[in-house]
Amino acid sequence: MTTSMPAFQDFYAEELAQCYGCGRLNQDGLHIRSRWEGDETICEFQPRSYHTAIPGFVYGGLIASLIDCHSTGTAAGAALRHRGGQPGEAPMPRFVTGSLHVEFLRPTPLGPRLEIRGKVKEIKGRKVVVTSTLSADGVVCARGEVVAVEIPEGFGAPAG
Amino acid sequence: MTTSMPAFQDFYAEELAQCYGCGRLNQDGLHIRSRWEGDETICEFQPRSYHTAIPGFVYGGLIASLIDCHSTGTAAGAALRHRGGQPGEAPMPRFVTGSLHVEFLRPTPLGPRLEIRGKVKEIKGRKVVVTSTLSADGVVCARGEVVAVEIPEGFGAPAG
């Protein structure tokens, strides 16, 4: 199972791992997980039957969520790699979304496991721009572009 | 309670009312509801405690979902009004999302009821462009722009 491989989100600091989309500590969340595959990043996700839009197709808000969290995860992985670090060996940076753009190219069939692939377009200071595709059965159904912004170190940490 | 007022989504055809975001027939869904308020449209939504991003703030994917479904609902209401119809008196058109853009201006506090306001920027053939703001406690936290596309009549209806 490729999905048991370590993901960027496994290394988020505990106080920053509650995200509904990708937080490993959010019991009600989607548990989106992303990892390197060469110079790209990959995320696999199995929508639930209730994640429907028009019957038979995947809800666009879920697609936006997958692109969003996969992109902030990619930004974290890319920033760490840019600094010469590896997940698990150095503190994982944490990014939030500055802007999110999704083009829905065709309806995404509800049933197959979805694959989201990310590429780093630009790293500039605290910003990382990530482009991505979302595919079902090998067909690209949506494209995304996210501007991710690193949060300051210590943000979200318990006070005192 | 203003939220008991009829919403565009109340009038979607039964076979098109399963959307996870705004379908009244999706038992697991968010039940996003939108209505006219003058020349704007409005949606109010109370996030659940688990709809978190960084602790204390609302998950961006939920914000994207709210903007998405409120905009397709607004497009439906606007198209109907453009044709001289009223919700409940004529079949409600149904729009899907062609593209979705969200600017996250500041973290959205998790706790207050959110208010999404939509404006119709353009109606052109089967496309309606909707801009929107998402506010918490009167402060705009995100802006959206959605290109909504009307689905053909009969799409999603039972075959035969």
HADDOCK unambig.tbl for C-alpha pairs under 7 A between the chains (distance, minus, plus):
assign (segid A and resid 16 and name CA) (segid B and resid 54 and name CA) 5.75 0.50 0.50
assign (segid A and resid 18 and name CA) (segid B and resid 52 and name CA) 6.71 0.50 0.50
assign (segid A and resid 18 and name CA) (segid B and resid 53 and name CA) 6.53 0.50 0.50
assign (segid A and resid 18 and name CA) (segid B and resid 54 and name CA) 6.66 0.50 0.50
assign (segid A and resid 18 and name CA) (segid B and resid 55 and name CA) 6.68 0.50 0.50
assign (segid A and resid 19 and name CA) (segid B and resid 52 and name CA) 5.37 0.50 0.50
assign (segid A and resid 19 and name CA) (segid B and resid 53 and name CA) 4.18 0.50 0.50
assign (segid A and resid 19 and name CA) (segid B and resid 54 and name CA) 6.17 0.50 0.50
assign (segid A and resid 19 and name CA) (segid B and resid 59 and name CA) 6.73 0.50 0.50
assign (segid A and resid 20 and name CA) (segid B and resid 50 and name CA) 6.37 0.50 0.50
assign (segid A and resid 20 and name CA) (segid B and resid 51 and name CA) 5.51 0.50 0.50
assign (segid A and resid 20 and name CA) (segid B and resid 52 and name CA) 5.54 0.50 0.50
assign (segid A and resid 20 and name CA) (segid B and resid 53 and name CA) 6.22 0.50 0.50
assign (segid A and resid 20 and name CA) (segid B and resid 59 and name CA) 6.38 0.50 0.50
assign (segid A and resid 28 and name CA) (segid B and resid 50 and name CA) 6.52 0.50 0.50
assign (segid A and resid 50 and name CA) (segid B and resid 20 and name CA) 6.37 0.50 0.50
assign (segid A and resid 50 and name CA) (segid B and resid 28 and name CA) 6.52 0.50 0.50
assign (segid A and resid 51 and name CA) (segid B and resid 20 and name CA) 5.52 0.50 0.50
assign (segid A and resid 52 and name CA) (segid B and resid 18 and name CA) 6.71 0.50 0.50
assign (segid A and resid 52 and name CA) (segid B and resid 19 and name CA) 5.36 0.50 0.50
assign (segid A and resid 52 and name CA) (segid B and resid 20 and name CA) 5.55 0.50 0.50
assign (segid A and resid 53 and name CA) (segid B and resid 18 and name CA) 6.52 0.50 0.50
assign (segid A and resid 53 and name CA) (segid B and resid 19 and name CA) 4.16 0.50 0.50
assign (segid A and resid 53 and name CA) (segid B and resid 20 and name CA) 6.22 0.50 0.50
assign (segid A and resid 54 and name CA) (segid B and resid 16 and name CA) 5.76 0.50 0.50
assign (segid A and resid 54 and name CA) (segid B and resid 18 and name CA) 6.67 0.50 0.50
assign (segid A and resid 54 and name CA) (segid B and resid 19 and name CA) 6.16 0.50 0.50
assign (segid A and resid 54 and name CA) (segid B and resid 156 and name CA) 6.98 0.50 0.50
assign (segid A and resid 55 and name CA) (segid B and resid 18 and name CA) 6.70 0.50 0.50
assign (segid A and resid 55 and name CA) (segid B and resid 156 and name CA) 6.85 0.50 0.50
assign (segid A and resid 59 and name CA) (segid B and resid 19 and name CA) 6.74 0.50 0.50
assign (segid A and resid 59 and name CA) (segid B and resid 20 and name CA) 6.39 0.50 0.50
assign (segid A and resid 61 and name CA) (segid B and resid 61 and name CA) 6.76 0.50 0.50
assign (segid A and resid 61 and name CA) (segid B and resid 64 and name CA) 6.31 0.50 0.50
assign (segid A and resid 61 and name CA) (segid B and resid 65 and name CA) 4.38 0.50 0.50
assign (segid A and resid 61 and name CA) (segid B and resid 68 and name CA) 6.82 0.50 0.50
assign (segid A and resid 64 and name CA) (segid B and resid 61 and name CA) 6.31 0.50 0.50
assign (segid A and resid 64 and name CA) (segid B and resid 64 and name CA) 6.78 0.50 0.50
assign (segid A and resid 65 and name CA) (segid B and resid 61 and name CA) 4.38 0.50 0.50
assign (segid A and resid 68 and name CA) (segid B and resid 61 and name CA) 6.82 0.50 0.50
assign (segid A and resid 97 and name CA) (segid B and resid 104 and name CA) 6.83 0.50 0.50
assign (segid A and resid 98 and name CA) (segid B and resid 103 and name CA) 6.21 0.50 0.50
assign (segid A and resid 98 and name CA) (segid B and resid 104 and name CA) 5.20 0.50 0.50
assign (segid A and resid 99 and name CA) (segid B and resid 102 and name CA) 5.59 0.50 0.50
assign (segid A and resid 99 and name CA) (segid B and resid 103 and name CA) 4.47 0.50 0.50
assign (segid A and resid 99 and name CA) (segid B and resid 104 and name CA) 5.75 0.50 0.50
assign (segid A and resid 100 and name CA) (segid B and resid 101 and name CA) 5.73 0.50 0.50
assign (segid A and resid 100 and name CA) (segid B and resid 102 and name CA) 5.20 0.50 0.50
assign (segid A and resid 100 and name CA) (segid B and resid 103 and name CA) 6.63 0.50 0.50
assign (segid A and resid 101 and name CA) (segid B and resid 100 and name CA) 5.73 0.50 0.50
assign (segid A and resid 101 and name CA) (segid B and resid 101 and name CA) 4.44 0.50 0.50
assign (segid A and resid 101 and name CA) (segid B and resid 102 and name CA) 6.48 0.50 0.50
assign (segid A and resid 102 and name CA) (segid B and resid 99 and name CA) 5.60 0.50 0.50
assign (segid A and resid 102 and name CA) (segid B and resid 100 and name CA) 5.20 0.50 0.50
assign (segid A and resid 102 and name CA) (segid B and resid 101 and name CA) 6.49 0.50 0.50
assign (segid A and resid 103 and name CA) (segid B and resid 98 and name CA) 6.23 0.50 0.50
assign (segid A and resid 103 and name CA) (segid B and resid 99 and name CA) 4.48 0.50 0.50
assign (segid A and resid 103 and name CA) (segid B and resid 100 and name CA) 6.63 0.50 0.50
assign (segid A and resid 104 and name CA) (segid B and resid 97 and name CA) 6.83 0.50 0.50
assign (segid A and resid 104 and name CA) (segid B and resid 98 and name CA) 5.21 0.50 0.50
assign (segid A and resid 104 and name CA) (segid B and resid 99 and name CA) 5.74 0.50 0.50
assign (segid A and resid 156 and name CA) (segid B and resid 54 and name CA) 6.97 0.50 0.50
assign (segid A and resid 156 and name CA) (segid B and resid 55 and name CA) 6.82 0.50 0.50
